[in-house]
């Protein structure tokens, strides 16, 4: 969850249950709480909102087996498996009462290894997370060009050879530099065992 203070001029647009998209990456968030601030004179001074990713809807859905089946089973690429379960239990293929509003599913590119999944009453987000861990794929929900919230599978990038640590990147909280001459040597000595003075 993210807590943000927003300028008062945008307050009218902030309503619990509405959605926001972040410009940088178009990730979609839902507004879960709105707190309005006013001055002693009654003028609006700001708004504090609590937002959570729209992907949180997937924590509210359970995997229900299809009629006449004991489990919801799927075998195929990891990407297809994720999209199968999201579409069937929260997206366009779900019963209308279980559909997440505006949720669309990105086209399938069949990325990732083949997986065989069997699910019954699992939490949807847990199942999708398990498939992602097995396959090395990731996922998010982003705003698409049709203003729908599109479930998107992401391919991971191996960045283990290039790690940048810097307080400016918000991945280091403090930094300490040390310059010392303790233990410094002034010259190196190279010698062998030999047989004495020659």
N, C-alpha and C positions, 0 to 999 in steps of 0.2 A: 504494500500500500504506500502511496505517496501523499504527503500533506503539502499543500501549496497555498501561498497567499496570493490572491489575484486582485488586480485593480478594480475599484468600485464600478467603473464604467462598463465592465463586462458582466456585472452581477446579474442582470436580467436573463442572460443566456445560461446561467448556471443553475440547473435544476437536477435534483437527485434523480437518477435513472437515465439521464441523457449520456451521450458519449462524446469523448474528445479524441482527436487524433494528434499525435505529436509530429510536427512538421519534418523533423530530421529523418525519421525512418517510417513514418505513417503507422506506427503501432497505435492500437486503439485502446482507450481506457474508458471505464464507466464511472460516473460520479456517484459515489456512495454516500457522501455527507456534504452538506453545505452549511456554513456558519456565516451569517452576515454581521458585519461590524458597523456601528453608527457612532457619530460623535454625540456630545451632550446636546447639541442643537438638533439632532435627528438626521443629520446629513450622512449619507453612506460614505464610509471611509475605506472599506475593503471587504473582501470575502475570503474565507478560509475553506478550502475544499479538501476532501479525502477522495483520492481516485485509486482504482485498482485495474490491472489489465483485464480486458474483455475475456482473455483466456481463462479467467477465474470462473466463467460460466461452466467450463468443463469439469470443475470440481463439484458442481451441483447435479451432474448427470451420472447415473449408474448404467451399466451394461445389462439390458434385459434381453434374454434369449428370444429369437424369433418364435412365433407360434409353432407349436408341435416340435420344438427343439429344446434340448436340455441346456445348451450353451450356444453362444455366438462364436462360430469358428471361422477362421480365415487363414489361408495360405497364399503367399505371394510376396512381392517386394515389401520392404519395411515401409516405404512411402505409401504404397497402396494400402497396407494394413492400417496405418494411422488414419488415412483419409476414409477408409471403409468404416471404422468405428466412430469417427467424429461425424461423418455424414449420417450414419444410421441412428445415432443416439443424441445428436444435438443439431444436426444440419438438415438439409433439404429432404433426406430420406426418413427422418424421424417422424413419429406421430406428431400431429400439429401441436398438441399440448406440450411436447417436449422440445420443440424447435427453438433455438436461440434466435431472436429477431435479427434479421439482416445477415445471418451467417451464411457464407458461401464457401465452397471448397475449390481450391486452386486445381487446375488440371493435373493429372497424374503423369509423372515422368518415369515412374517405376525405379526410383533410385534406392540404393541400399541393398543389402543381402536379402535372400529369401528367408522369410520367417513363417512359422506356423503358430498361430495364437488361438487360445481357447479361453473365453471369458464368460463369467456369469456373476452378475451383481457387483463387478469390480467398479471402482470409481473411474470414470472416463479419463480424467487427467492422469491418474496413476498408470493406467494401461498405456496411454500414449507416451508417457515418460519412460516406461519400461522398454517399449519398442525403440524409442530414440536412443537409449543407452546401449541396447543390443546392436544397433546399426551405426552409431556414430552420427546420425542425423539430428537435427534440431527442428523446432517449429515455433511459429508465432501466429498471431492474428493481426492483420494489417488492413488498412483502408485501401480498397482497390478503386479503379477509375469509375466504377458504377456506384460508388459510395456504399459498398457492401463491406462487411467485416469478413475478410477472406482468410481462411485457415491455410497457411503456407508452410511448406516443409523447407528447411534450410540445410544446405550441405556444410559440414564443419570444415574449418581451415586449420591445418596444423601450424601453430605459431610457436612451437616449443623452441625453435632456434632463434627467435627474435622476441625477447621479453623486455619491455621498457617499464622501469619503475621510476615514478616521478610524482611529487605532491601535486603538480599541475594537472596530472591525469586522474587524480583522485584514487590512485591505487596504492599510495603510501601516505600514512598519516603524519609521520615525522621523518626527518632526515638529519644525519649527523656526519660531518666530515672529519677525518683525522689525518694530520700530516705529522710524521715523526721521523727522528733520526736514531731512535733507540735501536740498538742491534746493527747499526750501519757498519759496514766493513770498508776500510780504506784501500785495501788491495787484496788480490787473490793469490794464494800460494799453491803452486802445483809441484808435487814432488813424488818420487817413487821410492820403493824400498832400497834399491841399489845394493852395492857392496862396500860402502864406505867412501872415503875421499879418494879421488883419482887424480 
